[in-house]
Amino acid sequence: MISWRREDEVLSVLDENQRPMNISNVSKGKLLPLIPKLNRSLYCHSQRRTRSLPHHKDKPINQNSTPTLVLHNPHLSLLQKCESLPHLKQIQAQMTIDASILVPFDSSRLIAFCAESRYLDYSVKLLSGVENANALAWNVTIKGFYESPNPKDAILLYKEMLRDAGGDSRPDRYTYPLLIKVCADLALSRLGHMILGHVVKLRLELVSHVHNASIYMFTCLGEMENAQKVFDESPVRDLVSWNSLINGYRKSGQAEKAIEVYKQMESEGIEADDVTMIALVSSCAMLGSLELGREFYEYIREKGVRMTVPLANALMDMFSKCGHVHEARSIFDRLEKRTLVSWTTMISGYARFGLLDVARKLFDEMEEKDVVLWNAMIGGSVHAKRPQDALALFQEMQVSNTKPDEITMIHCLSACSQLGALDVGVWIHRYIDKHNLSLNVALGTSLVDMYAKCGNISEARSVFHGMQTRNSLTYTSIIGGLALHGDASAAISYFNEMIDAGIAPDEITFIGLLSACCHAGMVQTGLDYFFQMKSRFNLNPQLKHYSVMVDLLGRAGLLEEAENLMESMPMEADAAVWGALFFGCKMHGNVAMGKKAANKLQELDPGDSGIYVLLDQMYGEANMWEDATKARRMMNERGVEKTPGCSSIVVNGVYCEFIVRDKSRPESEKIYDCLHCLGRHMGSSLYSRAKVVHDITFNGITLLWLHGDM
């Protein structure tokens, strides 16, 4: 195998300071590693008008293009029956004895067969040992390395090709598409630009598959401006050109631009194929546009576009993400051949909409499950707020000997955050360290979030400071965690650090920041940050931001200011905003404004038992017992039942959940005996007499002792 060291070493070979490259008709001394300046035309020497061609397929390199010569050479004809490297070496020995190895065609055909058979190391030895190997032999070997687990070696072989270049072995139109694709797939931007410089120097950029490969490379590197420029300046465009550009915009997240390019393609009379449709349907999934997705589905059926498995998978994904999972299932059921991606797409679609039982049924039908499929189920459970199921699936995954990846860990940490299961979260952290999983930004941020939400803010800060790279989500997690723990000054400090690092905050960041100010009662600071959202960061406050601000003002007793802020909102206040005002009114005894807020809440969500409970308590604290009775009667008449309180605890890795009056567990009698014992020790001073009497008449003394949320 060619020894791969560093990209810089390859670049140095292409550098103009290296010894001259002997490529005839290209340079008189050096082959310059031009990096094309795309602010000028790559096709400035061509004045031909751009035109689009109908779909066609380039003819592949035919290694047996001269079958007559192969049949007349007894040694080459033996290659057709060669099945092993020792056999190939015997043929080589015979060619050496009769000197046919010195014939360029014969030696090149031997090398090409060796590369096609994936004896790449031996192909390199043959290339270095024979004279006058033609471009075909080099190209087939380069292709072999491109398709191997070490595609970078194709670039090193190109280096050797340049040093040996002369006559028939100079790089040609079949060499560069392979090299450009290597740079594209491995994101070797600088090297890709330099190879493109060779293309321009050799005047090969007008060859269709060369300039299509150039567009592909720029799209893979995220350089869509360059990709568009190469496309626009190309004198001839075929379907591959259009597909490369459309897919590039789709991959870069510019779904609307991808559809715009398609419309331009359609106007020039080019018909789409299955590759085009995959990009367009995927763009509709990104946009959540069911109507447009259905239009493309109709086009596929009317035009008879080949329904490949990848296209069917893309349609299933689009329908699932647009909320029509039943249409996705219809396509899934019609598929004759289903790949692992097909199953994963369908299971993810069900899980995304909380249909976990259906997803699990499909999941259990799969004989072979990879990590992506497990992640789909675990992630779906987390998304559906069923964290216990997610962690149970993770345990099953370990038993199945499927190796978890970073995505698995992120889902499991999210489940721990929902449960508050610190012990399980710590175990997962140790698992990550033990198995040397990459602590990338996403996984590190999940650890910060888990520790913060599970109560260990010091460990959250430790993980945060141990991360080499942080993004907006990382800072948002630590700011939100500190807000949850009431450390407003530290939250503000991290926010300032975030700004100094040049990382722009988003709407979620400000929710954490404003919540920190709210918990600390920092009214003026909170107002300053709230108004900076628009003036400094060009972010429009949403309902959640207004609810936090109303809560901040309400807790401080600034009820009129809170009401004025609500009146200035550019949108209608929701239940969260009115609830914040109602809570402030109850806290400060403003019955009139509180009654107004309660009436509005009852209109918005008449089934929320918390409204009636707080209204009852507000009247009781104001000694308005008749109104309190009316509030309780209204609750009963409307059939509203109070949502029972819920507590949870993790013991030895097992999650246990309890609700009010829960007697479903075998240990219930012992649990209640212990609870009553604790209650007696707590003493009657825990609640005032008036409060106890009030709660007895409304909820019962048992509820007061069994769940202290009144």
C-alpha positions in Angstrom: 0.0 0.0 0.0 1.2 3.5 -0.7 2.4 5.2 2.4 0.1 8.1 3.2 1.7 10.8 5.4 0.2 14.3 5.3 -1.8 16.2 2.9 0.9 18.9 2.9 3.4 16.4 1.5 1.1 15.7 -1.4 0.6 19.4 -1.9 4.3 20.0 -1.9 4.7 17.7 -4.9 2.2 19.8 -6.8 3.9 23.0 -5.7 5.6 25.1 -8.4 8.9 24.9 -6.4 9.3 21.2 -7.1 11.3 19.8 -9.9 9.8 20.1 -13.5 7.0 17.8 -14.5 7.7 16.2 -17.8 4.3 16.5 -19.4 4.7 17.2 -23.1 2.8 20.1 -24.7 1.8 21.3 -21.2 4.8 23.0 -19.8 8.4 23.8 -20.7 9.6 23.6 -17.2 6.9 23.4 -14.6 3.2 22.4 -14.4 1.9 25.3 -12.4 -0.5 24.3 -9.6 -3.0 27.0 -10.6 -5.8 27.8 -8.1 -8.4 29.2 -10.4 -9.6 32.6 -9.5 -13.3 32.1 -9.9 -14.1 35.9 -10.0 -13.0 35.5 -13.6 -14.3 33.0 -16.1 -12.9 29.5 -16.2 -14.0 29.4 -19.8 -12.7 32.8 -20.9 -11.1 31.2 -24.0 -14.5 29.9 -25.1 -17.1 32.2 -26.7 -19.6 29.4 -27.3 -23.1 30.0 -26.1 -24.3 27.9 -23.2 -26.7 25.1 -24.1 -28.3 22.2 -22.3 -28.1 18.7 -23.6 -30.7 15.9 -23.0 -29.8 13.1 -20.6 -27.1 10.8 -21.8 -24.5 8.5 -20.1 -20.8 8.9 -20.8 -19.3 5.7 -22.3 -17.2 4.0 -19.7 -13.6 3.2 -20.2 -13.7 -0.1 -22.0 -10.7 -2.1 -20.8 -11.4 -4.7 -23.6 -11.7 -2.1 -26.4 -9.3 -4.2 -28.5 -10.5 -7.7 -28.0 -8.8 -8.9 -31.2 -5.4 -8.0 -29.8 -6.2 -9.7 -26.5 -7.2 -12.9 -28.3 -4.1 -12.9 -30.5 -1.9 -12.5 -27.5 -1.9 -15.9 -25.6 -0.7 -14.3 -22.4 -3.3 -11.6 -22.3 -6.0 -14.1 -23.1 -5.1 -16.0 -20.0 -6.0 -12.9 -17.9 -9.6 -13.6 -18.6 -9.3 -16.8 -16.6 -6.9 -15.5 -13.9 -8.4 -16.0 -10.4 -5.5 -15.3 -8.1 -2.4 -13.2 -7.6 0.0 -16.2 -8.0 -1.6 -17.0 -11.3 -1.2 -13.4 -12.4 2.5 -13.5 -11.5 2.9 -16.6 -13.6 1.4 -14.7 -16.6 3.8 -11.8 -15.9 6.7 -14.2 -15.8 5.8 -15.6 -19.2 5.4 -12.0 -20.6 8.9 -11.2 -19.2 10.5 -14.2 -20.9 9.1 -13.5 -24.3 9.6 -9.7 -23.9 6.0 -8.9 -24.5 6.1 -7.0 -21.1 8.0 -4.3 -23.0 5.1 -3.7 -25.3 3.2 -0.7 -23.8 -0.2 -2.1 -24.6 0.5 -5.5 -23.2 2.1 -4.2 -19.9 -0.7 -1.7 -19.5 -3.3 -4.3 -19.9 -1.6 -6.5 -17.3 -1.5 -3.6 -14.8 -5.1 -2.6 -15.5 -6.2 -6.2 -14.9 -4.2 -6.3 -11.7 -5.9 -3.1 -10.5 -9.3 -4.2 -11.5 -8.8 -7.3 -9.4 -7.9 -5.1 -6.5 -4.3 -6.2 -6.2 -3.5 -2.5 -5.8 -0.1 -2.9 -4.1 1.1 -5.1 -6.9 -0.3 -2.7 -9.5 1.9 0.1 -8.0 5.0 -2.2 -8.2 4.2 -3.0 -11.8 3.7 0.7 -12.7 7.1 1.6 -11.1 8.8 -1.4 -12.8 7.7 -1.2 -16.4 8.3 1.5 -19.0 5.7 3.3 -21.0 2.7 2.3 -19.1 -0.2 4.2 -20.8 -2.8 6.4 -19.1 -5.3 3.5 -19.0 -3.1 1.6 -16.6 -2.6 4.6 -14.4 -6.3 5.6 -14.5 -7.6 2.1 -13.6 -5.1 1.9 -10.7 -6.1 5.4 -9.5 -9.8 4.3 -9.7 -8.9 1.2 -7.7 -7.5 3.4 -4.9 -10.4 5.8 -5.1 -12.8 2.9 -4.4 -10.6 1.5 -1.7 -10.7 2.1 2.0 -7.8 4.5 1.5 -8.9 6.9 -1.3 -6.1 9.4 -0.4 -3.6 7.0 -2.0 -5.1 7.9 -5.4 -3.6 11.4 -5.0 -0.1 10.0 -4.2 -0.3 7.7 -7.2 -1.2 10.8 -9.3 2.0 12.4 -8.0 3.9 9.4 -9.4 2.0 9.7 -12.6 3.1 13.3 -13.0 6.8 12.3 -12.4 6.5 9.6 -15.0 4.4 11.5 -17.4 5.4 11.4 -21.0 3.9 10.1 -24.2 0.8 8.0 -23.6 1.1 8.2 -19.8 0.1 11.9 -19.4 -3.1 12.5 -17.4 -6.2 12.7 -19.5 -9.9 13.4 -19.3 -10.5 10.2 -17.4 -7.8 10.9 -14.7 -9.2 14.1 -13.3 -12.8 13.2 -12.5 -11.5 10.5 -10.2 -9.0 12.9 -8.4 -11.6 15.6 -8.1 -14.1 13.2 -6.5 -11.4 12.1 -4.0 -10.9 15.8 -3.0 -14.7 16.3 -2.8 -15.4 13.2 -0.7 -12.5 13.9 1.7 -13.1 17.6 1.8 -9.6 18.4 0.6 -10.3 21.9 -0.5 -6.8 23.3 -1.1 -5.7 20.1 -2.9 -8.9 20.2 -5.0 -8.3 23.7 -6.1 -4.8 22.8 -7.2 -5.9 19.8 -9.2 -8.5 22.0 -10.8 -5.5 24.3 -11.8 -4.0 21.3 -13.6 -7.3 20.8 -15.4 -7.4 24.4 -16.6 -3.7 24.2 -17.7 -4.4 21.1 -19.8 -7.6 22.7 -21.2 -9.8 19.8 -20.0 -12.4 21.8 -18.2 -14.7 21.8 -21.2 -15.0 18.0 -21.1 -18.5 17.2 -19.7 -17.5 14.7 -17.0 -14.6 16.9 -15.9 -16.6 20.0 -15.4 -19.4 18.0 -13.8 -16.9 16.6 -11.4 -15.8 20.2 -10.7 -19.3 21.2 -9.8 -19.7 18.2 -7.6 -16.5 19.0 -5.8 -17.5 22.6 -5.1 -20.9 21.5 -3.8 -19.3 18.9 -1.5 -17.0 21.6 -0.2 -20.0 23.9 0.5 -18.6 26.4 -2.1 -22.0 27.0 -3.8 -21.0 30.3 -5.3 -18.1 28.6 -7.1 -20.3 25.7 -8.1 -22.9 28.1 -9.6 -20.2 30.0 -11.4 -18.7 26.9 -13.0 -22.2 25.8 -14.0 -23.2 29.2 -15.4 -20.0 29.5 -17.5 -20.2 25.9 -18.9 -20.9 26.0 -22.6 -22.7 22.6 -22.4 -24.9 21.4 -19.6 -26.3 17.9 -19.3 -28.6 16.3 -16.7 -25.6 15.4 -14.5 -24.6 19.1 -14.3 -28.1 20.1 -13.2 -28.4 17.3 -10.7 -25.0 18.2 -9.2 -26.1 21.8 -8.7 -29.6 20.9 -7.3 -28.1 18.3 -4.9 -25.5 20.9 -3.8 -28.1 23.4 -2.8 -30.1 20.7 -1.1 -27.1 19.5 0.9 -26.2 23.0 1.9 -29.7 23.5 3.4 -30.9 25.8 0.6 -34.0 23.8 -0.3 -35.8 26.8 -2.0 -32.8 27.5 -4.2 -32.6 23.8 -5.2 -36.3 24.0 -6.4 -35.6 27.3 -8.2 -32.7 25.6 -10.2 -35.0 22.7 -11.1 -37.6 25.2 -12.5 -34.8 26.7 -14.6 -33.8 23.2 -15.8 -37.4 22.5 -16.6 -37.7 25.7 -18.7 -34.8 24.5 -20.8 -36.5 21.3 -21.7 -34.4 18.9 -19.6 -36.5 16.1 -18.0 -35.7 15.0 -14.5 -34.6 11.5 -13.6 -34.8 9.6 -10.3 -31.6 11.4 -9.0 -33.3 14.8 -9.6 -36.4 13.7 -7.9 -34.6 12.5 -4.8 -33.0 15.9 -4.3 -36.3 17.7 -4.9 -38.4 15.5 -2.6 -35.8 15.8 0.1 -36.0 19.6 -0.3 -39.7 19.4 0.2 -39.1 17.4 3.4 -36.7 20.2 4.6 -39.3 22.8 3.9 -42.2 20.8 5.3 -44.1 21.5 2.0 -46.6 18.6 1.6 -48.3 20.3 -1.4 -45.1 20.6 -3.4 -44.0 17.2 -2.4 -47.2 15.7 -3.8 -46.7 17.6 -7.0 -43.3 15.9 -7.5 -44.9 12.6 -6.6 -47.5 13.1 -9.3 -44.7 14.0 -11.7 -42.9 10.8 -10.9 -46.0 8.7 -11.6 -47.1 10.6 -14.8 -43.6 10.7 -16.4 -42.8 7.2 -15.4 -39.7 8.1 -13.5 -37.9 5.0 -12.3 -39.0 4.3 -8.8 -35.7 3.2 -7.2 -35.4 2.3 -3.6 -33.6 5.5 -2.7 -36.3 7.5 -4.4 -39.0 5.6 -2.5 -37.1 6.2 0.7 -37.0 9.9 0.0 -40.7 10.0 -0.6 -41.4 8.1 2.6 -39.2 10.5 4.5 -41.0 13.5 3.0 -44.5 12.3 3.8 -43.4 11.3 7.3 -41.9 14.7 8.1 -44.9 16.5 6.6 -47.3 14.6 9.0 -48.7 12.0 6.6 -47.1 8.9 7.9 -49.9 6.8 6.4 -48.9 7.8 2.9 -45.3 6.9 3.7 -46.5 3.5 4.9 -48.4 3.0 1.6 -45.2 3.4 -0.3 -43.3 1.2 2.1 -45.8 -1.6 1.7 -45.5 -1.5 -2.1 -41.7 -1.8 -2.0 -40.6 -5.2 -3.4 -37.1 -4.7 -2.0 -36.6 -2.9 1.3 -33.2 -1.7 2.5 -32.2 -1.0 6.0 -32.7 2.7 5.1 -36.3 1.9 4.2 -37.1 0.3 7.5 -35.3 3.1 9.4 -37.2 5.8 7.6 -40.5 4.1 8.3 -39.8 3.4 11.9 -38.4 7.0 12.4 -41.6 8.4 10.9 -43.8 6.5 13.3 -41.6 7.4 16.3 -41.5 11.0 15.3 -45.3 11.3 15.8 -45.4 9.3 19.0 -46.7 6.1 17.4 -44.1 4.1 19.3 -46.1 0.9 19.5 -46.4 0.7 15.7 -42.8 1.6 15.4 -41.8 -1.1 17.8 -43.8 -3.7 15.9 -41.9 -2.9 12.7 -38.7 -2.7 14.7 -39.2 -6.2 16.1 -39.8 -7.6 12.5 -36.3 -6.6 11.5 -33.8 -9.5 11.7 -30.7 -7.4 11.5 -30.6 -4.0 13.3 -27.8 -1.6 12.9 -27.0 1.4 15.2 -29.0 3.8 13.0 -32.2 1.7 13.5 -31.6 1.5 17.3 -31.0 5.3 17.4 -34.3 5.9 15.5 -36.2 4.0 18.2 -34.4 5.4 21.1 -34.6 9.0 19.7 -38.3 8.5 19.0 -38.9 7.5 22.6 -37.1 10.6 23.9 -39.0 12.8 21.5 -42.3 11.3 22.6 -41.4 12.0 26.3 -41.0 8.3 27.1 -37.5 8.4 28.6 -37.9 5.1 30.5 -38.6 3.3 27.2 -35.5 5.0 25.7 -33.2 3.7 28.4 -34.8 0.3 28.3 -34.1 0.2 24.6 -30.5 1.2 25.2 -30.2 -1.8 27.5 -31.6 -4.1 24.8 -29.2 -2.6 22.4 -26.2 -3.5 24.6 -27.5 -7.1 24.9 -27.7 -7.3 21.1 -24.0 -6.5 20.8 -24.7 -3.5 18.7 -22.1 -0.9 19.4 -23.6 2.5 20.3 -22.3 5.7 18.8 -22.3 9.3 19.7 -25.9 9.8 18.6 -27.0 6.9 20.9 -25.3 8.6 23.8 -27.0 12.0 23.0 -30.4 10.3 23.0 -29.7 8.5 26.3 -28.4 11.7 28.0 -31.6 13.5 26.8 -33.6 10.7 28.5 -31.7 11.2 31.7 -32.4 14.9 31.5 -36.1 14.3 31.3 -36.0 11.9 34.2 -33.6 13.7 36.3 -31.7 10.4 36.5 -28.3 11.6 37.5 -26.9 8.2 38.4 -27.7 6.8 34.9 -26.3 10.0 33.3 -23.0 9.5 35.3 -22.8 5.9 34.1 -23.3 7.0 30.5 -20.5 9.6 30.9 -18.2 6.9 32.2 -19.2 4.6 29.3 -18.3 7.4 26.8 -14.9 7.8 28.4 -14.3 4.0 28.6 -15.1 3.3 25.0 -13.3 6.4 23.7 -16.3 7.9 22.0 -15.6 11.2 20.3 -16.6 14.0 22.7 -17.8 16.3 19.9 -19.7 19.5 20.4 -23.1 17.8 20.3 -22.2 15.1 22.8 -20.4 17.5 25.1 -23.4 19.8 25.0 -25.7 16.9 25.9 -23.5 16.1 28.9 -23.6 19.8 30.1 -27.4 19.8 29.7 -27.8 16.5 31.5 -25.7 17.5 34.5 -27.4 20.9 34.8 -31.0 19.5 34.6 -30.1 16.6 37.0 -28.8 19.0 39.7 -25.0 18.7 39.4 -24.2 22.2 38.1 -20.6 22.0 39.1 -20.0 19.0 36.9 -21.9 20.7 34.1 -19.4 23.6 34.3 -16.5 21.1 34.5 -17.6 19.4 31.3 -18.2 22.8 29.7 -14.7 24.0 30.4 -13.2 20.7 29.3 -14.7 21.0 25.8 -12.3 22.2 23.1 -15.0 23.5 20.8 -18.3 25.1 21.9 -21.2 26.5 19.9 -24.3 28.4 20.6 -26.1 25.3 22.0 -23.3 24.7 24.4 -23.5 28.2 25.9 -27.3 28.0 25.9 -27.2 24.8 27.9 -24.9 26.2 30.6 -26.8 29.5 30.8 -30.1 27.7 31.1 -28.7 25.3 33.7 -27.3 28.2 35.8 -30.7 29.9 35.5 -32.4 26.8 36.7 -30.1 26.8 39.7 -30.7 30.5 40.5 -27.1 31.6 39.7 -27.9 34.7 37.6 -24.5 36.3 37.9 -22.7 33.3 36.5 -25.3 32.9 33.7 -24.7 36.5 32.7 -21.0 36.0 32.9 -21.2 33.0 30.4 -23.4 35.1 28.2 -20.8 37.8 28.0 -18.1 35.2 27.3 -20.3 33.9 24.5 -20.5 37.3 22.9 -16.8 37.9 23.3 -16.1 34.6 21.6 -18.1 35.8 18.5 -20.9 33.3 19.0 -24.3 34.7 18.3 -27.0 33.9 20.8 -30.4 32.7 19.6 -33.9 32.9 21.0 -33.4 29.9 23.3 -30.3 31.5 24.8 -32.3 34.6 25.8 -35.0 32.4 27.4 -32.3 31.0 29.7 -30.8 34.5 30.3 -34.1 36.2 31.1 -35.1 33.2 33.3 -31.9 33.8 35.3 -32.8 37.4 35.8 -36.4 36.4 36.8 -35.2 33.9 39.5 -32.8 36.5 40.9 -35.3 39.4 40.8 -33.0 41.4 38.5 -35.7 43.5 36.9 -33.7 46.3 35.2 -31.1 43.8 34.0 -33.8 41.6 32.6 -35.5 44.5 30.8 -32.1 45.6 29.3 -31.5 42.2 27.8 -35.0 41.9 26.6 -34.8 45.1 24.6 -31.3 44.2 23.4 -32.8 41.2 21.6 -34.1 43.4 18.8 -31.8 46.4 19.0 -28.5 44.6 19.3 -29.0 41.0 18.1 -31.9 41.5 15.6 -34.0 38.8 17.3 -37.8 39.2 17.6 -39.1 38.3 21.1 -41.5 35.4 21.0 -44.3 34.4 23.4 -42.0 32.5 25.7 -39.8 35.6 26.1 -42.9 37.7 27.0 -44.1 35.2 29.5 -40.7 35.2 31.3 -40.7 39.0 31.3 -44.3 39.2 32.6 -43.3 36.7 35.3 -40.2 38.8 36.2 -42.3 42.0 36.5 -45.2 40.2 38.3 -42.9 38.6 40.9 -41.5 42.1 41.6 -45.0 43.5 42.2 -44.9 45.6 39.0 -48.2 44.3 37.8 -49.2 47.4 35.9 -45.9 47.4 34.0 -46.5 43.7 33.3 -50.0 44.4 31.9 -48.6 47.3 29.8 -46.0 44.9 28.3 -48.7 42.5 27.4 -50.7 45.2 25.7 -47.6 46.1 23.6 -47.1 42.5 22.4 -47.3 42.2 18.6 -49.1 38.9 19.0 -52.0 37.6 21.2 -50.9 36.5 24.6 -51.2 32.8 25.2 -51.9 30.8 28.4 -48.3 31.0 29.5 -48.3 34.8 29.5 -51.7 35.1 31.2 -50.6 32.4 33.7 -47.5 34.5 34.6 -49.6 37.5 35.2 -52.1 35.5 37.3 -49.3 34.1 39.4 -48.0 37.6 40.1 -51.5 38.8 41.0 -51.9 35.9 43.5 -48.5 36.5 45.0 -49.2 40.2 45.6 -52.9 39.9 46.4 -54.2 41.9 43.4 -57.6 40.1 43.2 -59.2 42.3 40.6 -56.4 41.9 38.0 -56.0 38.2 39.1 -59.7 37.6 38.4 -59.3 39.1 34.9 -56.3 36.9 34.2 -58.1 33.8 35.5 -61.2 34.5 33.3 -58.9 34.7 30.3 -57.1 31.5 31.2 -60.4 29.7 31.5 -61.2 30.8 28.0 -57.9 29.6 26.6 -57.7 26.3 28.5 -60.9 25.5 30.5 -59.6 22.0 31.3 -56.5 23.2 33.3 -57.2 22.3 36.9 -54.3 24.6 38.1 -56.3 27.7 37.2 -59.1 26.8 39.5 -56.8 25.7 42.3 -54.8 29.0 42.2 -58.1 31.0 41.9 -59.4 29.2 45.0 -56.2 29.9 46.9 -56.1 33.6 45.9 -59.7 34.1 47.1 -58.9 32.1 50.3 -55.9 34.3 51.1 -58.0 37.4 50.6 -60.7 35.9 53.0 -63.2 35.9 50.1 -64.6 32.5 51.0 -67.8 32.7 49.0 -65.8 33.3 45.8 -63.4 30.5 46.7 -66.5 28.2 47.1 -67.7 29.3 43.6 -64.3 28.5 42.1 -64.4 25.0 43.5 -68.0 24.5 42.5 -67.2 25.7 38.9 -64.4 23.2 38.8 -66.7 20.3 39.8 -69.5 21.4 37.5 -67.1 21.5 34.5 -65.8 18.0 35.3 -62.2 19.3 35.7 -60.1 16.9 37.8 -56.9 18.0 39.4 -53.8 16.5 37.7 -52.3 14.2 40.4 -48.8 15.1 41.6 -46.0 12.8 40.5 -42.6 12.0 42.0 -39.8 9.8 40.8 -36.6 8.3 42.1 -33.9 6.1 40.6 -32.7 3.3 42.9 -29.8 1.0 41.7 -30.4 2.1 38.1 -34.2 1.3 38.2 -36.6 4.2 37.6 -39.5 4.3 40.0 -42.5 6.7 39.7 -45.2 7.5 42.2 -48.4 9.5 41.9 -50.8 10.7 44.6 -52.5 7.9 46.5 -50.5 5.4 44.5 -51.0 1.9 46.1 -50.1 -0.2 43.1 -46.8 -1.3 44.4 -46.2 -4.4 46.6 -44.3 -2.2 49.1 -47.1 0.4 49.4 -48.0 -0.4 53.0 -44.4 0.1 54.1 -44.0 3.2 52.0 -47.1 4.8 53.6 -46.0 3.8 57.1 -42.7 5.5 56.5 -44.4 8.6 55.0 -46.7 9.0 58.0 -43.8 8.6 60.3 -42.0 11.4 58.5 -45.1 13.5 58.6 -45.4 13.3 62.4 -41.7 14.3 62.8 -42.2 17.3 60.5 -44.8 18.7 62.9 -47.8 20.8 62.3 -45.8 23.9 61.8 -45.1 23.0 58.2 -48.4 24.6 57.1 -50.5 27.2 58.8 -53.8 26.1 60.4 -55.8 28.1 57.9 -53.9 26.5 55.0 -54.5 23.0 56.4 -58.2 23.5 56.9 -58.5 25.0 53.5 -56.7 22.1 51.8 -58.8 19.6 53.8 -62.0 21.0 52.5 -60.8 21.1 48.9 -58.4 18.2 48.4 -58.5 16.1 51.6 -55.9 15.8 54.3 -54.5 12.6 52.6 -53.6 14.6 49.5 -51.8 17.3 51.6 -49.6 14.7 53.3 -49.0 12.5 50.4 -47.9 15.2 48.0 -46.9 18.6 49.2 -47.8 20.5 46.0 -50.7 22.5 47.4 
